Structure formats: C-alpha cells, structure tokens
Amino acid sequence: MEPVNSISRMGFRKWYERELIDSHVSLVTCVLSAFVAAACFETFTLPAPPLTALLQAGGMIGGAALTWASWLRYRRIMLRAWRFGEQAVCKQCTLYGRFNILASGAITPPATEDEPHPASQVWMNVSCKRCGHTWRMPEPADRPAR
Ligand SMILES: [Zn+2]
C-alpha cells in the first residue's frame, strides 16, 4: 500500500525527496512531449509522403497523449506529497519528518454528486521519534458545518 510501504522502508524525508524528483521528471516529460506534439503539428502537411504524414500524425497524437498523462501524473504525485508533507511536523516538538508508523489503512470517502467514484485515501497513525507524540496523517478533512 503506497506510500506507507515506501515511507516505512526509506523514511519520510527520503520518500518526500523522491516524490518531488519523480513529479518534476513528469513535469519535464510533459513540457518536452508538448514540444514534440507542437513541432509535429507545425510541420504536418497533407501532400507529404504517406509515411511522413503518418509519423507526424503519430507525433501529434502521441505527444498530446503523453503531455496529458505526464501532467496528470505530476499533479497526482505533487498532491500526495503535499498532503503528507504538510502534516509531517510533530505538533508537540516541531520535529519534521521523523516518525514511526504505528498503523495504516485506507478509507474511501463517500460518493458525492461532483465525485461519484472517489479514490481511496491512505492514512497512517505515526509517533514522533523524539517525543513520542502520536497523530494521524493526513488528518481527515474537516467536515463542513451543518
Ligand atoms: Zn515530537
């Protein structure tokens, strides 16, 4: 169950660093594939030989698909790193990113009209390595007041 397995194996700080590197590799891939798609679109002409036109059309479609997939991957990884990174500070002694995982699991939020198929969200109960303070990360979102 990611990211719990990775964090318990390599520690939070290393996991967070790798998430940021991984997400930025996706961002670079997104930009480069957008350039490839734009270049193929710019040079695409129908009177071209069939093989050339086919390669350019493939570059446009493949570049656009890779751009979109890379953007979604970048966004997903950054949001996950942000969710966990924001709550990796012990509230009692302010130690950052040094904790033991006590328990973990996943919950699926209830379906709403806006999001009929919500993704499962991983949670961890952790304890600070310095002071032993325990907390849950990421903390459940606040429910709107009724
Ligand atoms: Zn602490």
Residues whose N, C-alpha, C, O or C-beta is under 5 A from the ligand:
A	BS01	ZN	C90 Q92 C93 T94 L95 C128 R130 C131 G132 H133
